[in-house]
Amino acid sequence: MRIIQTRSAPNPRRVRIFLAEKQITVPLEDVDLAAGAVRTPEFTALNPMQRVPVLILDDGTAISESVAICRYFEELQPEPALFGRGAVGCATVEMWNRRVELGLFAAVTHVFRHLHPKMSHREVPQVAAWGEANKTKVVEMLALLDAELAGRPFIAGQDYSIADITALVAVDFMKVARLEKPDNLANLARWHSAVSARASAQA
Ligand SMILES: N[C@@H](CCC(=O)N[C@@H](CS)C(=O)NCC(=O)O)C(=O)O
């Protein structure tokens, strides 16, 4: 088993943090996105979406999509539960992970992909107006999360979950996307300090 990934990219980091929380070690094989590693016929055969990470099982099965990879490991090793517990708990984690993924993570990556000069040959066409529009969406979603975090320690409730991983990686990737973190969101700042202090954040 191995994971094809890129150290600096945000989606592989989600998987690395998830594995660190579960204390699972999987060999990592780094590829260079800037050099077009995901556009080769060999890589495209593994993931036609031409994106990392990709988990390769020992029988050759290739699983991509960060959340799908995380679900595979949750099934193999349920503890600690990072997708929630019970019908309501699992649905609540799913709800928040999707909200964070679609509302924050995607918005931050749109800003990066559509405005950063180094993405001009990988995001074609680069639409600057779309990048700019997503800056507002990022700020609005951070404010929403700040209000939610006034009433609980973690994004989806009392327990750390994959929703916290998605949010942490999105917030940290704001720096790469050249987005400034609002300094008036005290609950979000408290949450960010807590999740960043976990050993898994270094993965
Ligand atoms: N929905 C996918 C997104 C994967 C993705 O966008 N990966 C980026 C790196 S974070 C990538 O491979 N980009 C290749 C490129 O831009 O050429 C997931 O959740 O894994």
The ligand as an ORCA input file, in Angstrom:
! r2SCAN-3c Opt
* xyz 0 1
  N     -11.452     16.452     -4.643
  C     -10.071     16.031     -4.617
  C      -9.214     17.239     -4.951
  C      -7.751     16.879     -5.135
  C      -6.943     18.061     -5.610
  O      -7.457     19.104     -6.057
  N      -5.618     17.898     -5.517
  C      -4.715     18.936     -5.982
  C      -3.627     19.152     -4.931
  S      -4.296     19.695     -3.407
  C      -4.037     18.492     -7.258
  O      -3.732     17.335     -7.407
  N      -3.798     19.402     -8.201
  C      -3.152     19.059     -9.430
  C      -2.968     20.244    -10.314
  O      -3.408     21.321     -9.947
  O      -2.362     20.095    -11.349
  C      -9.716     15.447     -3.256
  O     -10.505     15.641     -2.316
  O      -8.714     14.753     -3.105
*
